[in-house]
Amino acid sequence: ASPTAPPSTANSAPKPPLAGGGGGPCRTLQEAAQAVAKVGFKMFLGVSCDVAPFPPDGRSFSLILYDNPLTTFVELPEREEADGAVDLSQMCFSNVYCGVIRGALEQVNLKVKCTFVRDVLKGDDVNEILVELKEVMADGAGEEYQEE
C-alpha cells in the first residue's frame, strides 16, 4: 500500500454520531447539562464550561463560562443618562447562548428558560447562564417518524 493512502476502515469500529459527542442519549437533566457544557460548547465554540452543582430540587442548573469567544473584542459603552436614549451599557452580547441552549434542549423534549445572570463585560468574575426546567414535553414526532 502507498504511504499516502488513507487507512482502511473495513475493520475499524463505526464512529459515534457527531451530535452525541461519543456519549449515549441524555436521560436526565444532569446528563443534558453535562452534554451542553462539555460537548456542545466545545464542539461549536472551542471552549468548555462547567456545570455548577445542582440545587436540591434538580430542576435547574448553571453553566459557568470562563472564556467567552463572543465577547473577546467587545467593550460596553459608558452608561448614558440622556433622556430617551437607549442605554447601550445594558446590552447582553451573549444572550444568543440562551436561545441556542433553549432550542437545543427543546429538540430533546426539555422546555427550559435560560437567563444570562452574570457577565464579565458588566464586572462579574465569570459568565453564568441559568437554565431552569419548565416541563418535560411529550414526544412531538408524528407517528410516521416514530421508531417501530
Buried (B, 14 or more C-beta within 10 A) or exposed (E): EEEEEEEEEEEEEEEEEEEEEEEEEBEEBEEBBBBBBBBBBEEEBEEBBBBBEBEEEEEBBBBBBEBBEBBEEEEBEEEEEEEEEEEEEEBBBBBEBBEBBBEBBEEEEBEBEBEBEBBBBEEEEBBBBBBEBEEEEEEEEEEEEEEE
